[in-house]
Amino acid sequence: MSEPERSDRIESPAPRCRHLRSPGLYVFTDGRPRERPDDANNTIYWCVKTLKGYGPDDENVAWDDCSDPARSCYEPF
């Protein structure tokens, strides 16, 4: 008997852009590899290229937004 396909697998998200910054990225913890710094959903992000809350493509800066390889300014971390 074959095992059923698992639908509960978690896909790894695309890596964030190397230009994304937030205060949580400067805090060292126990090193959990996939833990995001925005667990409270109130994190402030900025782009190192613009030093603003929007990127060079005039789109918002956030963890999910800056993990999109389709953005023209995206460079994987």
C-alpha positions in Angstrom: 0.0 0.0 0.0 1.5 3.4 -0.9 1.4 6.4 1.4 -1.0 9.2 0.6 0.6 12.4 -0.6 1.1 14.9 2.2 -0.7 18.2 1.7 0.6 19.6 4.9 4.1 20.3 3.7 5.3 23.8 4.2 6.9 25.3 1.1 10.0 27.5 1.8 9.3 31.1 0.9 11.6 32.9 -1.5 14.4 34.6 0.4 13.9 38.2 1.3 15.6 40.9 -0.7 19.1 41.8 0.5 18.1 45.5 0.8 15.2 44.9 3.2 15.8 46.1 6.8 13.8 46.3 10.0 14.8 46.7 13.7 14.2 43.0 14.3 16.9 42.0 11.8 19.5 43.6 14.1 18.6 41.5 17.1 20.4 38.2 17.6 18.4 35.3 19.1 18.8 31.6 19.4 19.1 31.3 15.6 15.8 29.7 14.6 16.4 29.7 10.8 13.0 30.5 9.4 11.7 32.8 12.1 10.5 36.1 10.8 11.0 39.3 12.8 7.5 40.6 12.2 5.5 38.1 14.4 3.5 41.0 15.9 2.5 42.3 12.5 3.6 45.9 13.5 7.2 45.8 12.3 8.6 48.8 10.4 10.6 48.0 7.3 12.7 50.2 5.0 14.7 49.6 1.9 18.5 50.3 2.0 18.4 51.6 -1.6 15.8 54.3 -0.9 15.9 54.6 3.0 12.1 54.8 2.8 9.1 52.5 3.3 9.0 51.9 -0.5 11.5 50.5 -2.9 13.1 51.8 -6.0 10.1 50.5 -7.9 7.8 52.7 -5.8 6.1 49.6 -4.2 5.7 49.0 -0.5 8.5 47.5 1.6 7.6 44.5 3.8 8.8 41.0 4.3 6.3 39.4 1.9 6.5 42.2 -0.6 10.3 42.0 -0.7 10.4 38.3 -1.1 8.9 38.5 -4.6 11.4 37.8 -7.4 9.1 39.5 -9.9 10.0 42.9 -8.4 12.5 44.8 -10.6 14.7 45.8 -7.6 14.7 42.3 -5.9 18.1 40.8 -5.1 18.0 37.5 -3.1 19.6 37.5 0.3 
